[in-house]
Amino acid sequence: AQSVAQPEDQVNVAEGNPLTVKCTYSVSGNPYLFWYVQYPNRGLQFLLKYITGDNLVKGSYGFEAEFNKSQTSFHLKKPSALVSDSALYFCAVRDGGQAGTALIFGKGTTLSVSS
Amino acid sequence: GAVVSQHPSWVICKSGTSVKIECRSLDFQATTMFWYRQFPKQSLMLMATSNEGSKATYEQGVEKDKFLINHASLTLSTLTVTSAHPEDSSFYICSASTTSGSRGTQYFGPGTRLTVL
């Protein structure tokens, strides 16, 4: 069975400071990992994904994430937060060995960036 | 980039009526589409996986006779909530995968907010 844990319900940072949103996963096969962002009453926007290759993945809007196999983590990071980054962030995983399977989502982390 | 649309964006209906939600991949063909349900301030819960031309696969606890899914073409899947009740009120989100393989990224529609009175 696959699962995703986002241990923080909310992360608060000041504008201009670095931010980290944590994610750990459990999957039986090769993990395919994703980050999505959701603004109020909107669908999910794709930020980035890790399939294979370099453990540091760069995505949209200056976000990046680092895949750590030993710690089964895929934390989302950004060097300098913007107020407009305030939103709900979801980490998701899929077993890479199974084609056509859906993503399993974490519970989400609300990021609040203050000016 | 890949765009997925949903229609309607919101709907209010009376208890006992049926509501159809459309999900379209606008600029790519989606062999597989997924339907999720999201309650306020909660995560997305997978309801069913829809493959073009075949019956949908429903997750445990999801009533297939209540949530009818039709994936008629490579660009369109529909979810019909039959005999809707207030407890069916939720945010329904579809997604489509860009390829049939496991490396495809899922792109999500903007969601449909259903309110059953």
Interface residues (C-beta under 8 A of the other chain):
Chain A: Y32 F34 Y36 N41 R42 G43 L44 Q45 F46 K49 I51 F90 R94 D95 G96 G97 Q98 A99 G100 T101 A102 L103 I104 F105 G106 K107 G108
Chain B: V4 Q6 T31 T32 F34 K41 Q42 S43 L44 L46 T49 N51 F91 I93 S95 S97 S100 G101 S102 R103 T105 Q106 Y107 F108 G109 P110 G111 R113
